[in-house]
Amino acid sequence: YDKAAALGAVGLFAGYSISSVRNAIGTTLDLFLGPINSALPFYAVILVLALFTGLYSTLLQANLMDTEMMAKYQERMQEMQERRKEAKEAGDDEALDEIQEEQMEAMGDNLGMFKEQFRPMVWIMLLTIPAFLWMYWMILEQGAGTLTVTMPLLGTREWQAGVLGPLQAWILWYFLCSMSFNQIIRKSLNIQTTPSTS
């Protein structure tokens, strides 16, 4: 299932450069998001999407990642680094060789930890890319890019206008909302998505 989700996410990336894929995804999602877009201004629609993506991202990370296993691995690596430092200071070459062997053996655990982090990301991308493509479709194809929004510190800008180099206003607004909602959701649901070594 994880591999199928990864293939699906990679396939959806085509929507950013192939207009027919983008239009197909945009028109399909518009069946669900169109009524929300009709009822709310575009900045609020992005806010709703950011809340939704923040919620399922947090829940997927909490349910698909084994943070305890990752914390144990990090503690083991930290302990090996401390022992290595002590052995180096003491000039104990034999202990350094043993620690080096342990670190080589731990490389398999490193791969396992990477897979633990990568697994929820694949599912998050599979669900987030279509939402992002719908916003992109609205900006490019449906005229939302010429609408304006007043943003803190930046003033009134068109959604398609660059605000930080090539970064457009709608992308910045989505990321700011998404990061804020992620933090609020994690705190309110008391969900930890990073390993704790304390």
N, C-alpha and C positions, 0 to 999 in steps of 0.2 A: 504493500500500500504506500509506503514511504517513497519508494522508487517511482511509482506511478504518479504520485503527487509532485515529485521533482520534475518528471517529464512534462506534466501538465503545466507547471509554473513556467518552465522554459519555453513551452509552446505559446503561452500567453504573452510572453515578451515580444512576440512578433507583432502584436497590436500597436506597439509604439512606432513601428516603421511601416507597417503594411496597413493602408487605410481601410481595405475591405475587412480585415480582421477586426480593426478598431470599430468600424461601423457596425459589424455584426454583434460584437460584445456591447457596444453602446446602446443600440436599439433594443437588445434583449433586456439589459438591466434597466433601461428607461421605462419598461413596463411596470417595474416595482418602484423605481426612484422618481419617475416622472410626476406622480401625484404629490410627493414630498416637495419636489422642485417647484410645483405650481403653487403650493401652499406657503412656502417659505422663501425668503431671499437666498441667493446663491451662497452667501457666506455662512448662513445657518445650515444649509444643506451639507456643506463641507464639514461643519461642526458636528452634525449628526453622524456623517460617515466616519469622522475621526473618533467619535465616541464608540461607535459600533466596532471599528477595527481595533481600537484600544482594548475593548472588552474581550473580544475573542482572542486577541494576541496574548493577553495576560493569562486567560484560562488555558489556552493551548500550551503555553510555556510551563504553567504550573502542573499540568497533567501529563505532559510528554517528556519532561526533563527530570532526571533523578538527581536532585540537588545534593542529597546526602552522599551519594557515590562521588559526585564531583568534588564535594568538600573534603572527603577522605583522600582523594587523589592529590588535591592541592596541599593538604597537610603533609602527606608523604613526601611530596616534592620539596616543600619548605624545610622539612626535617633533614632531607638528604643534602640540601644546599648548606644548611647550618653545620652538619657534620663535615662536609667538604671544606668549608671555610676553616673549621677548627683543625682538621687534618693538615691543611695547607700551612696554617700558622705554626703547627707543631713540626712540620717537615716530614710527616708520616706518609711516605710514598706507597707503602703497602695498603694503608687505609684508603688512600686516594684511588688506587686501582680498584679496590672492592666497591667503593662508592660509584666509580665510573661504570662498573659492570651493572650495578643496581639501576643506575640511570638508563642504561641501554635497555634493560629488561622492562623498565617502566614506559618505554616508548609505545608499547602495545596499549597500555592504559591511556596514554595521551591520545591515541587514535580513537579509543572508546569515548573519551571525554569530548572530543571534537564531534563525534557522531551524536552524542547526547545534545550538544548545543545546536547542531545542524538540523536535527529532526523537526523540532517545532517551527524553525524558520521556513522550511519547505512548505508546511501546511499554512503558515501565516501568509506566505507569498501567494500561494494558490488562491486564497480568499481575498487578499488585498489588491492584487494586480487588476482583477476585473473592476473593482470599485475605482481604482486609480485611472483605469482606461475610460471608465464612464465620465469621470471629471474631465479628462483630456479631450474626449469626444465632445463634451458640452462646450469646452473652451474653443476647440478648433472648428467644429462642424455646426454647432448650434448657436453661435454668436455670443456665448457667455463671456468670451475673452474681452469683449469691448465694454462690458459692464464695469463699474468702478466700485471700489471699496476703500474706506478710510481705515488705515492701519496705524497703530501706535508708533510714534517716532518717524514713520515713513510718509504719513499724510495720505492724500487721496491718490490712488493708482488704479489703472486698468488691471484686470485679473491677469492678462497676458503680458503685462509690462515686466521687464527685468527689475528686480529690487536689490539683489546682491549678486552682481556679475550677471551670469546667464540665468540665475535662479528666478523664476517667475513668481509673481505675487500669490497665485493660487497654491503653488507647491509649498511656499514658505508658510502660508496660513494653515494648510493641512498639517504640515509637520509640527508646527507650534501647538496646534490643537491636539494632535495625536499624542505628542510627548506629555502634555499636561494631563490629558485624560488617563494615560498609562499610569502616571504617578498616583493620581487620585484613586483609580480603581485598585491598584496594588495596596495602597494604604487602607482604603475602606474595606476591602475583602481580606486584608492581612495575608496577602499572597507574596511569598518570596520566590523570585525567579533567578536569583543568583546564589551560588553556594556560600554558606557561612562557615568560616574556619575558626570562629571564636569558641 
